[in-house]
Amino acid sequence: MHQPDQVKASLQKLKQAGIQLAIDDFGTGYSSLATLSQLPFDTLKIDQAFVRGLGHQDDSRAIPRAIIEMGHSLNMCILAEGIESEGHLRVLQELGCDQGQGFYFSRPLPASEAGSFWSALRISGLS
């Protein structure tokens, strides 16, 4: 983000074209609160590092809860990465997380199998 004004303008053009934008791995690396509040993101993805420890420590919910509440206050959809158990899913639902991805739902699939996977989810009412 060496040229934040140029990045913001480019992202605004993408939004105007109807493309939804997500900030990935929030809470790690270069993602910052300044970036979050200044750029037009639709979805905030919680890094799996914060999901992995859910339920193992008393304070394990603090960071995911803060990210979810902050993202919702900015009218963003919140997606948690790395959901690997029903326990992870349950805690994230309790915290108000909107969406999730991870091995609990499915291992990564080749494109040739993805269509039938999504069809099965629609039939079961889980999509």
Summary of the structure (lengths in Angstrom):
residues: 127
radius of gyration: 16.1
end to end distance: 35.1
largest distance: 46.4
contacts: 330
relative contact order: 0.12
helix: 47%
strand: 12%
